[in-house]
Amino acid sequence: MERLNSKLYLQNCYIMKENEKLRKKAQLLNQENQALLSELKQKLSKADTKGNPEGNTIPELNLSSSSNPDPSSSGNP
């Protein structure tokens, strides 16, 4: 029983390390995504100010409302 407990403990430690790696990667990807979104909005804004008589035909891009800006606040301790 103690051997099984030790094995499960080690597996849990490994999973927690992997989870932390994935959380950090998710944060980096989210930052990159936000930067790209900002860049795209700036380009669209510049293109719109150059003259688009029909208005902006591209719908509002606001991914931040549907994505969690802080993946570490997912509720998992």
mmCIF file as gemmi writes it, N, C-alpha and C atoms, coordinates in Angstrom:
data_model
loop_
_atom_site.group_PDB
_atom_site.id
_atom_site.type_symbol
_atom_site.label_atom_id
_atom_site.label_alt_id
_atom_site.label_comp_id
_atom_site.label_asym_id
_atom_site.label_entity_id
_atom_site.label_seq_id
_atom_site.pdbx_PDB_ins_code
_atom_site.Cartn_x
_atom_site.Cartn_y
_atom_site.Cartn_z
_atom_site.occupancy
_atom_site.B_iso_or_equiv
_atom_site.pdbx_formal_charge
_atom_site.auth_seq_id
_atom_site.auth_asym_id
_atom_site.pdbx_PDB_model_num
ATOM 1 N N . MET Axp A 1 ? 0.831 -1.201 0 1 0 ? 1 A 1
ATOM 2 C CA . MET Axp A 1 ? 0 0 0 1 0 ? 1 A 1
ATOM 3 C C . MET Axp A 1 ? 0.871 1.259 0 1 0 ? 1 A 1
ATOM 4 N N . GLU Axp A 2 ? 1.902 1.261 0.835 1 0 ? 2 A 1
ATOM 5 C CA . GLU Axp A 2 ? 2.786 2.417 0.902 1 0 ? 2 A 1
ATOM 6 C C . GLU Axp A 2 ? 3.523 2.621 -0.416 1 0 ? 2 A 1
ATOM 7 N N . ARG Axp A 3 ? 3.875 1.52 -1.07 1 0 ? 3 A 1
ATOM 8 C CA . ARG Axp A 3 ? 4.556 1.6 -2.368 1 0 ? 3 A 1
ATOM 9 C C . ARG Axp A 3 ? 3.64 2.249 -3.413 1 0 ? 3 A 1
ATOM 10 N N . LEU Axp A 4 ? 2.404 1.837 -3.412 1 0 ? 4 A 1
ATOM 11 C CA . LEU Axp A 4 ? 1.424 2.409 -4.336 1 0 ? 4 A 1
ATOM 12 C C . LEU Axp A 4 ? 1.244 3.907 -4.051 1 0 ? 4 A 1
ATOM 13 N N . ASN Axp A 5 ? 1.193 4.247 -2.778 1 0 ? 5 A 1
ATOM 14 C CA . ASN Axp A 5 ? 1.04 5.645 -2.388 1 0 ? 5 A 1
ATOM 15 C C . ASN Axp A 5 ? 2.229 6.475 -2.882 1 0 ? 5 A 1
ATOM 16 N N . SER Axp A 6 ? 3.426 5.949 -2.753 1 0 ? 6 A 1
ATOM 17 C CA . SER Axp A 6 ? 4.626 6.651 -3.215 1 0 ? 6 A 1
ATOM 18 C C . SER Axp A 6 ? 4.603 6.828 -4.726 1 0 ? 6 A 1
ATOM 19 N N . LYS Axp A 7 ? 4.17 5.789 -5.42 1 0 ? 7 A 1
ATOM 20 C CA . LYS Axp A 7 ? 4.094 5.861 -6.882 1 0 ? 7 A 1
ATOM 21 C C . LYS Axp A 7 ? 3.087 6.925 -7.312 1 0 ? 7 A 1
ATOM 22 N N . LEU Axp A 8 ? 1.941 6.951 -6.665 1 0 ? 8 A 1
ATOM 23 C CA . LEU Axp A 8 ? 0.917 7.941 -6.993 1 0 ? 8 A 1
ATOM 24 C C . LEU Axp A 8 ? 1.394 9.356 -6.654 1 0 ? 8 A 1
ATOM 25 N N . TYR Axp A 9 ? 2.136 9.485 -5.565 1 0 ? 9 A 1
ATOM 26 C CA . TYR Axp A 9 ? 2.681 10.785 -5.19 1 0 ? 9 A 1
ATOM 27 C C . TYR Axp A 9 ? 3.634 11.298 -6.261 1 0 ? 9 A 1
ATOM 28 N N . LEU Axp A 10 ? 4.521 10.434 -6.749 1 0 ? 10 A 1
ATOM 29 C CA . LEU Axp A 10 ? 5.471 10.833 -7.784 1 0 ? 10 A 1
ATOM 30 C C . LEU Axp A 10 ? 4.752 11.203 -9.083 1 0 ? 10 A 1
ATOM 31 N N . GLN Axp A 11 ? 3.733 10.434 -9.42 1 0 ? 11 A 1
ATOM 32 C CA . GLN Axp A 11 ? 2.949 10.757 -10.62 1 0 ? 11 A 1
ATOM 33 C C . GLN Axp A 11 ? 2.273 12.115 -10.47 1 0 ? 11 A 1
ATOM 34 N N . ASN Axp A 12 ? 1.765 12.37 -9.275 1 0 ? 12 A 1
ATOM 35 C CA . ASN Axp A 12 ? 1.112 13.652 -9.007 1 0 ? 12 A 1
ATOM 36 C C . ASN Axp A 12 ? 2.107 14.804 -9.139 1 0 ? 12 A 1
ATOM 37 N N . CYS Axp A 13 ? 3.316 14.623 -8.612 1 0 ? 13 A 1
ATOM 38 C CA . CYS Axp A 13 ? 4.352 15.657 -8.724 1 0 ? 13 A 1
ATOM 39 C C . CYS Axp A 13 ? 4.679 15.928 -10.187 1 0 ? 13 A 1
ATOM 40 N N . TYR Axp A 14 ? 4.801 14.869 -10.969 1 0 ? 14 A 1
ATOM 41 C CA . TYR Axp A 14 ? 5.098 15.018 -12.398 1 0 ? 14 A 1
ATOM 42 C C . TYR Axp A 14 ? 3.971 15.773 -13.105 1 0 ? 14 A 1
ATOM 43 N N . ILE Axp A 15 ? 2.751 15.425 -12.79 1 0 ? 15 A 1
ATOM 44 C CA . ILE Axp A 15 ? 1.592 16.084 -13.411 1 0 ? 15 A 1
ATOM 45 C C . ILE Axp A 15 ? 1.549 17.556 -13.035 1 0 ? 15 A 1
ATOM 46 N N . MET Axp A 16 ? 1.851 17.876 -11.788 1 0 ? 16 A 1
ATOM 47 C CA . MET Axp A 16 ? 1.847 19.281 -11.367 1 0 ? 16 A 1
ATOM 48 C C . MET Axp A 16 ? 2.936 20.077 -12.089 1 0 ? 16 A 1
ATOM 49 N N . LYS Axp A 17 ? 4.107 19.48 -12.29 1 0 ? 17 A 1
ATOM 50 C CA . LYS Axp A 17 ? 5.173 20.16 -13.028 1 0 ? 17 A 1
ATOM 51 C C . LYS Axp A 17 ? 4.754 20.408 -14.472 1 0 ? 17 A 1
ATOM 52 N N . GLU Axp A 18 ? 4.181 19.402 -15.098 1 0 ? 18 A 1
ATOM 53 C CA . GLU Axp A 18 ? 3.715 19.547 -16.479 1 0 ? 18 A 1
ATOM 54 C C . GLU Axp A 18 ? 2.612 20.598 -16.569 1 0 ? 18 A 1
ATOM 55 N N . ASN Axp A 19 ? 1.735 20.603 -15.587 1 0 ? 19 A 1
ATOM 56 C CA . ASN Axp A 19 ? 0.651 21.582 -15.557 1 0 ? 19 A 1
ATOM 57 C C . ASN Axp A 19 ? 1.209 22.992 -15.472 1 0 ? 19 A 1
ATOM 58 N N . GLU Axp A 20 ? 2.217 23.189 -14.653 1 0 ? 20 A 1
ATOM 59 C CA . GLU Axp A 20 ? 2.834 24.508 -14.531 1 0 ? 20 A 1
ATOM 60 C C . GLU Axp A 20 ? 3.495 24.928 -15.837 1 0 ? 20 A 1
ATOM 61 N N . LYS Axp A 21 ? 4.161 23.993 -16.511 1 0 ? 21 A 1
ATOM 62 C CA . LYS Axp A 21 ? 4.772 24.295 -17.807 1 0 ? 21 A 1
ATOM 63 C C . LYS Axp A 21 ? 3.71 24.725 -18.811 1 0 ? 21 A 1
ATOM 64 N N . LEU Axp A 22 ? 2.616 23.976 -18.839 1 0 ? 22 A 1
ATOM 65 C CA . LEU Axp A 22 ? 1.537 24.294 -19.778 1 0 ? 22 A 1
ATOM 66 C C . LEU Axp A 22 ? 0.88 25.627 -19.439 1 0 ? 22 A 1
ATOM 67 N N . ARG Axp A 23 ? 0.753 25.925 -18.152 1 0 ? 23 A 1
ATOM 68 C CA . ARG Axp A 23 ? 0.167 27.197 -17.737 1 0 ? 23 A 1
ATOM 69 C C . ARG Axp A 23 ? 1.042 28.358 -18.205 1 0 ? 23 A 1
ATOM 70 N N . LYS Axp A 24 ? 2.356 28.22 -18.043 1 0 ? 24 A 1
ATOM 71 C CA . LYS Axp A 24 ? 3.267 29.268 -18.493 1 0 ? 24 A 1
ATOM 72 C C . LYS Axp A 24 ? 3.209 29.433 -20.008 1 0 ? 24 A 1
ATOM 73 N N . LYS Axp A 25 ? 3.138 28.312 -20.709 1 0 ? 25 A 1
ATOM 74 C CA . LYS Axp A 25 ? 3.047 28.365 -22.167 1 0 ? 25 A 1
ATOM 75 C C . LYS Axp A 25 ? 1.743 29.036 -22.592 1 0 ? 25 A 1
ATOM 76 N N . ALA Axp A 26 ? 0.663 28.723 -21.894 1 0 ? 26 A 1
ATOM 77 C CA . ALA Axp A 26 ? -0.628 29.342 -22.206 1 0 ? 26 A 1
ATOM 78 C C . ALA Axp A 26 ? -0.58 30.842 -21.969 1 0 ? 26 A 1
ATOM 79 N N . GLN Axp A 27 ? 0.103 31.274 -20.914 1 0 ? 27 A 1
ATOM 80 C CA . GLN Axp A 27 ? 0.225 32.707 -20.654 1 0 ? 27 A 1
ATOM 81 C C . GLN Axp A 27 ? 1.006 33.395 -21.77 1 0 ? 27 A 1
ATOM 82 N N . LEU Axp A 28 ? 2.099 32.775 -22.213 1 0 ? 28 A 1
ATOM 83 C CA . LEU Axp A 28 ? 2.892 33.354 -23.295 1 0 ? 28 A 1
ATOM 84 C C . LEU Axp A 28 ? 2.09 33.432 -24.588 1 0 ? 28 A 1
ATOM 85 N N . LEU Axp A 29 ? 1.361 32.366 -24.884 1 0 ? 29 A 1
ATOM 86 C CA . LEU Axp A 29 ? 0.538 32.36 -26.095 1 0 ? 29 A 1
ATOM 87 C C . LEU Axp A 29 ? -0.563 33.415 -26.014 1 0 ? 29 A 1
ATOM 88 N N . ASN Axp A 30 ? -1.13 33.589 -24.834 1 0 ? 30 A 1
ATOM 89 C CA . ASN Axp A 30 ? -2.164 34.599 -24.669 1 0 ? 30 A 1
ATOM 90 C C . ASN Axp A 30 ? -1.587 35.997 -24.867 1 0 ? 30 A 1
ATOM 91 N N . GLN Axp A 31 ? -0.39 36.242 -24.326 1 0 ? 31 A 1
ATOM 92 C CA . GLN Axp A 31 ? 0.249 37.542 -24.522 1 0 ? 31 A 1
ATOM 93 C C . GLN Axp A 31 ? 0.532 37.789 -26 1 0 ? 31 A 1
ATOM 94 N N . GLU Axp A 32 ? 1.027 36.764 -26.671 1 0 ? 32 A 1
ATOM 95 C CA . GLU Axp A 32 ? 1.306 36.897 -28.104 1 0 ? 32 A 1
ATOM 96 C C . GLU Axp A 32 ? 0.016 37.166 -28.872 1 0 ? 32 A 1
ATOM 97 N N . ASN Axp A 33 ? -1.033 36.451 -28.505 1 0 ? 33 A 1
ATOM 98 C CA . ASN Axp A 33 ? -2.324 36.625 -29.163 1 0 ? 33 A 1
ATOM 99 C C . ASN Axp A 33 ? -2.852 38.04 -28.962 1 0 ? 33 A 1
ATOM 100 N N . GLN Axp A 34 ? -2.729 38.554 -27.754 1 0 ? 34 A 1
ATOM 101 C CA . GLN Axp A 34 ? -3.195 39.911 -27.473 1 0 ? 34 A 1
ATOM 102 C C . GLN Axp A 34 ? -2.391 40.944 -28.261 1 0 ? 34 A 1
ATOM 103 N N . ALA Axp A 35 ? -1.079 40.728 -28.376 1 0 ? 35 A 1
ATOM 104 C CA . ALA Axp A 35 ? -0.231 41.649 -29.142 1 0 ? 35 A 1
ATOM 105 C C . ALA Axp A 35 ? -0.615 41.625 -30.617 1 0 ? 35 A 1
ATOM 106 N N . LEU Axp A 36 ? -0.847 40.438 -31.144 1 0 ? 36 A 1
ATOM 107 C CA . LEU Axp A 36 ? -1.244 40.321 -32.55 1 0 ? 36 A 1
ATOM 108 C C . LEU Axp A 36 ? -2.608 40.95 -32.794 1 0 ? 36 A 1
ATOM 109 N N . LEU Axp A 37 ? -3.511 40.762 -31.848 1 0 ? 37 A 1
ATOM 110 C CA . LEU Axp A 37 ? -4.84 41.356 -31.971 1 0 ? 37 A 1
ATOM 111 C C . LEU Axp A 37 ? -4.751 42.873 -31.967 1 0 ? 37 A 1
ATOM 112 N N . SER Axp A 38 ? -3.916 43.408 -31.094 1 0 ? 38 A 1
ATOM 113 C CA . SER Axp A 38 ? -3.724 44.852 -31.029 1 0 ? 38 A 1
ATOM 114 C C . SER Axp A 38 ? -3.134 45.371 -32.339 1 0 ? 38 A 1
ATOM 115 N N . GLU Axp A 39 ? -2.153 44.651 -32.854 1 0 ? 39 A 1
ATOM 116 C CA . GLU Axp A 39 ? -1.531 45.036 -34.124 1 0 ? 39 A 1
ATOM 117 C C . GLU Axp A 39 ? -2.548 45.016 -35.257 1 0 ? 39 A 1
ATOM 118 N N . LEU Axp A 40 ? -3.375 43.993 -35.291 1 0 ? 40 A 1
ATOM 119 C CA . LEU Axp A 40 ? -4.4 43.89 -36.327 1 0 ? 40 A 1
ATOM 120 C C . LEU Axp A 40 ? -5.404 45.03 -36.219 1 0 ? 40 A 1
ATOM 121 N N . LYS Axp A 41 ? -5.813 45.352 -35 1 0 ? 41 A 1
ATOM 122 C CA . LYS Axp A 41 ? -6.756 46.452 -34.814 1 0 ? 41 A 1
ATOM 123 C C . LYS Axp A 41 ? -6.151 47.771 -35.276 1 0 ? 41 A 1
ATOM 124 N N . GLN Axp A 42 ? -4.851 47.973 -34.989 1 0 ? 42 A 1
ATOM 125 C CA . GLN Axp A 42 ? -4.192 49.198 -35.436 1 0 ? 42 A 1
ATOM 126 C C . GLN Axp A 42 ? -4.165 49.272 -36.955 1 0 ? 42 A 1
ATOM 127 N N . LYS Axp A 43 ? -3.842 48.156 -37.591 1 0 ? 43 A 1
ATOM 128 C CA . LYS Axp A 43 ? -3.799 48.143 -39.058 1 0 ? 43 A 1
ATOM 129 C C . LYS Axp A 43 ? -5.177 48.398 -39.647 1 0 ? 43 A 1
ATOM 130 N N . LEU Axp A 44 ? -6.2 47.8 -39.046 1 0 ? 44 A 1
ATOM 131 C CA . LEU Axp A 44 ? -7.559 48.023 -39.532 1 0 ? 44 A 1
ATOM 132 C C . LEU Axp A 44 ? -7.978 49.468 -39.32 1 0 ? 44 A 1
ATOM 133 N N . SER Axp A 45 ? -7.568 50.035 -38.207 1 0 ? 45 A 1
ATOM 134 C CA . SER Axp A 45 ? -7.898 51.43 -37.915 1 0 ? 45 A 1
ATOM 135 C C . SER Axp A 45 ? -7.226 52.362 -38.916 1 0 ? 45 A 1
ATOM 136 N N . LYS Axp A 46 ? -5.967 52.091 -39.216 1 0 ? 46 A 1
ATOM 137 C CA . LYS Axp A 46 ? -5.25 52.904 -40.201 1 0 ? 46 A 1
ATOM 138 C C . LYS Axp A 46 ? -5.89 52.777 -41.577 1 0 ? 46 A 1
ATOM 139 N N . ALA Axp A 47 ? -6.264 51.56 -41.938 1 0 ? 47 A 1
ATOM 140 C CA . ALA Axp A 47 ? -6.896 51.334 -43.235 1 0 ? 47 A 1
ATOM 141 C C . ALA Axp A 47 ? -8.246 52.046 -43.292 1 0 ? 47 A 1
ATOM 142 N N . ASP Axp A 48 ? -8.945 52.07 -42.163 1 0 ? 48 A 1
ATOM 143 C CA . ASP Axp A 48 ? -10.253 52.718 -42.102 1 0 ? 48 A 1
ATOM 144 C C . ASP Axp A 48 ? -10.11 54.23 -42.22 1 0 ? 48 A 1
ATOM 145 N N . THR Axp A 49 ? -9.06 54.804 -41.652 1 0 ? 49 A 1
ATOM 146 C CA . THR Axp A 49 ? -8.872 56.248 -41.722 1 0 ? 49 A 1
ATOM 147 C C . THR Axp A 49 ? -8.396 56.691 -43.098 1 0 ? 49 A 1
ATOM 148 N N . LYS Axp A 50 ? -7.839 55.782 -43.873 1 0 ? 50 A 1
ATOM 149 C CA . LYS Axp A 50 ? -7.401 56.12 -45.229 1 0 ? 50 A 1
ATOM 150 C C . LYS Axp A 50 ? -8.584 56.275 -46.171 1 0 ? 50 A 1
ATOM 151 N N . GLY Axp A 51 ? -9.711 55.855 -45.706 1 0 ? 51 A 1
ATOM 152 C CA . GLY Axp A 51 ? -10.911 56.054 -46.517 1 0 ? 51 A 1
ATOM 153 C C . GLY Axp A 51 ? -11.55 54.751 -46.911 1 0 ? 51 A 1
ATOM 154 N N . ASN Axp A 52 ? -12.624 54.445 -46.265 1 0 ? 52 A 1
ATOM 155 C CA . ASN Axp A 52 ? -13.425 53.278 -46.588 1 0 ? 52 A 1
ATOM 156 C C . ASN Axp A 52 ? -14.872 53.748 -46.581 1 0 ? 52 A 1
ATOM 157 N N . PRO Axp A 53 ? -15.36 54.244 -47.72 1 0 ? 53 A 1
ATOM 158 C CA . PRO Axp A 53 ? -16.689 54.86 -47.762 1 0 ? 53 A 1
ATOM 159 C C . PRO Axp A 53 ? -17.814 53.91 -47.388 1 0 ? 53 A 1
ATOM 160 N N . GLU Axp A 54 ? -17.585 52.635 -47.523 1 0 ? 54 A 1
ATOM 161 C CA . GLU Axp A 54 ? -18.639 51.67 -47.203 1 0 ? 54 A 1
ATOM 162 C C . GLU Axp A 54 ? -18.606 51.277 -45.737 1 0 ? 54 A 1
ATOM 163 N N . GLY Axp A 55 ? -17.683 51.792 -44.992 1 0 ? 55 A 1
ATOM 164 C CA . GLY Axp A 55 ? -17.567 51.433 -43.583 1 0 ? 55 A 1
ATOM 165 C C . GLY Axp A 55 ? -16.721 50.188 -43.417 1 0 ? 55 A 1
ATOM 166 N N . ASN Axp A 56 ? -16.483 49.837 -42.209 1 0 ? 56 A 1
ATOM 167 C CA . ASN Axp A 56 ? -15.666 48.66 -41.903 1 0 ? 56 A 1
ATOM 168 C C . ASN Axp A 56 ? -16.496 47.402 -42.093 1 0 ? 56 A 1
ATOM 169 N N . THR Axp A 57 ? -16.116 46.577 -43.044 1 0 ? 57 A 1
ATOM 170 C CA . THR Axp A 57 ? -16.881 45.365 -43.32 1 0 ? 57 A 1
ATOM 171 C C . THR Axp A 57 ? -16.427 44.188 -42.465 1 0 ? 57 A 1
ATOM 172 N N . ILE Axp A 58 ? -15.382 44.401 -41.676 1 0 ? 58 A 1
ATOM 173 C CA . ILE Axp A 58 ? -14.887 43.344 -40.796 1 0 ? 58 A 1
ATOM 174 C C . ILE Axp A 58 ? -15.509 43.55 -39.424 1 0 ? 58 A 1
ATOM 175 N N . PRO Axp A 59 ? -16.133 42.517 -38.845 1 0 ? 59 A 1
ATOM 176 C CA . PRO Axp A 59 ? -16.776 42.676 -37.538 1 0 ? 59 A 1
ATOM 177 C C . PRO Axp A 59 ? -15.744 42.988 -36.452 1 0 ? 59 A 1
ATOM 178 N N . GLU Axp A 60 ? -16.212 43.574 -35.389 1 0 ? 60 A 1
ATOM 179 C CA . GLU Axp A 60 ? -15.358 43.935 -34.253 1 0 ? 60 A 1
ATOM 180 C C . GLU Axp A 60 ? -14.623 42.701 -33.737 1 0 ? 60 A 1
ATOM 181 N N . LEU Axp A 61 ? -13.319 42.854 -33.587 1 0 ? 61 A 1
ATOM 182 C CA . LEU Axp A 61 ? -12.494 41.76 -33.089 1 0 ? 61 A 1
ATOM 183 C C . LEU Axp A 61 ? -12.213 42 -31.617 1 0 ? 61 A 1
ATOM 184 N N . ASN Axp A 62 ? -12.866 41.252 -30.781 1 0 ? 62 A 1
ATOM 185 C CA . ASN Axp A 62 ? -12.646 41.397 -29.351 1 0 ? 62 A 1
ATOM 186 C C . ASN Axp A 62 ? -12.613 40.01 -28.738 1 0 ? 62 A 1
ATOM 187 N N . LEU Axp A 63 ? -11.434 39.392 -28.773 1 0 ? 63 A 1
ATOM 188 C CA . LEU Axp A 63 ? -11.286 38.044 -28.244 1 0 ? 63 A 1
ATOM 189 C C . LEU Axp A 63 ? -11.115 38.039 -26.739 1 0 ? 63 A 1
ATOM 190 N N . SER Axp A 64 ? -10.742 39.172 -26.168 1 0 ? 64 A 1
ATOM 191 C CA . SER Axp A 64 ? -10.452 39.196 -24.74 1 0 ? 64 A 1
ATOM 192 C C . SER Axp A 64 ? -11.686 38.889 -23.905 1 0 ? 64 A 1
ATOM 193 N N . SER Axp A 65 ? -12.888 39.139 -24.438 1 0 ? 65 A 1
ATOM 194 C CA . SER Axp A 65 ? -14.082 38.857 -23.659 1 0 ? 65 A 1
ATOM 195 C C . SER Axp A 65 ? -14.384 37.363 -23.601 1 0 ? 65 A 1
ATOM 196 N N . SER Axp A 66 ? -13.889 36.603 -24.582 1 0 ? 66 A 1
ATOM 197 C CA . SER Axp A 66 ? -14.172 35.175 -24.583 1 0 ? 66 A 1
ATOM 198 C C . SER Axp A 66 ? -13.006 34.35 -24.087 1 0 ? 66 A 1
ATOM 199 N N . SER Axp A 67 ? -11.835 34.972 -23.932 1 0 ? 67 A 1
ATOM 200 C CA . SER Axp A 67 ? -10.688 34.232 -23.437 1 0 ? 67 A 1
ATOM 201 C C . SER Axp A 67 ? -10.334 34.716 -22.052 1 0 ? 67 A 1
ATOM 202 N N . ASN Axp A 68 ? -9.725 33.853 -21.29 1 0 ? 68 A 1
ATOM 203 C CA . ASN Axp A 68 ? -9.322 34.189 -19.944 1 0 ? 68 A 1
ATOM 204 C C . ASN Axp A 68 ? -7.942 34.814 -20.005 1 0 ? 68 A 1
ATOM 205 N N . PRO Axp A 69 ? -7.795 36.105 -19.688 1 0 ? 69 A 1
ATOM 206 C CA . PRO Axp A 69 ? -6.493 36.749 -19.807 1 0 ? 69 A 1
ATOM 207 C C . PRO Axp A 69 ? -5.466 36.196 -18.829 1 0 ? 69 A 1
ATOM 208 N N . ASP Axp A 70 ? -5.908 35.552 -17.768 1 0 ? 70 A 1
ATOM 209 C CA . ASP Axp A 70 ? -4.989 34.989 -16.794 1 0 ? 70 A 1
ATOM 210 C C . ASP Axp A 70 ? -5.315 33.514 -16.602 1 0 ? 70 A 1
ATOM 211 N N . PRO Axp A 71 ? -4.668 32.622 -17.387 1 0 ? 71 A 1
ATOM 212 C CA . PRO Axp A 71 ? -4.994 31.204 -17.292 1 0 ? 71 A 1
ATOM 213 C C . PRO Axp A 71 ? -4.722 30.615 -15.918 1 0 ? 71 A 1
ATOM 214 N N . SER Axp A 72 ? -3.9 31.277 -15.09 1 0 ? 72 A 1
ATOM 215 C CA . SER Axp A 72 ? -3.608 30.737 -13.765 1 0 ? 72 A 1
ATOM 216 C C . SER Axp A 72 ? -4.789 30.921 -12.821 1 0 ? 72 A 1
ATOM 217 N N . SER Axp A 73 ? -5.768 31.728 -13.215 1 0 ? 73 A 1
ATOM 218 C CA . SER Axp A 73 ? -6.927 31.95 -12.347 1 0 ? 73 A 1
ATOM 219 C C . SER Axp A 73 ? -8.085 31.042 -12.734 1 0 ? 73 A 1
ATOM 220 N N . SER Axp A 74 ? -7.762 29.85 -13.189 1 0 ? 74 A 1
ATOM 221 C CA . SER Axp A 74 ? -8.79 28.918 -13.645 1 0 ? 74 A 1
ATOM 222 C C . SER Axp A 74 ? -9.514 28.249 -12.477 1 0 ? 74 A 1
ATOM 223 N N . GLY Axp A 75 ? -9.071 28.541 -11.255 1 0 ? 75 A 1
ATOM 224 C CA . GLY Axp A 75 ? -9.727 27.942 -10.102 1 0 ? 75 A 1
ATOM 225 C C . GLY Axp A 75 ? -9.031 26.707 -9.592 1 0 ? 75 A 1
ATOM 226 N N . ASN Axp A 76 ? -7.996 26.264 -10.277 1 0 ? 76 A 1
ATOM 227 C CA . ASN Axp A 76 ? -7.248 25.109 -9.82 1 0 ? 76 A 1
ATOM 228 C C . ASN Axp A 76 ? -6.145 25.562 -8.892 1 0 ? 76 A 1
ATOM 229 N N . PRO Axp A 77 ? -6.052 24.969 -7.706 1 0 ? 77 A 1
ATOM 230 C CA . PRO Axp A 77 ? -5.011 25.391 -6.77 1 0 ? 77 A 1
ATOM 231 C C . PRO Axp A 77 ? -3.642 24.976 -7.209 1 0 ? 77 A 1
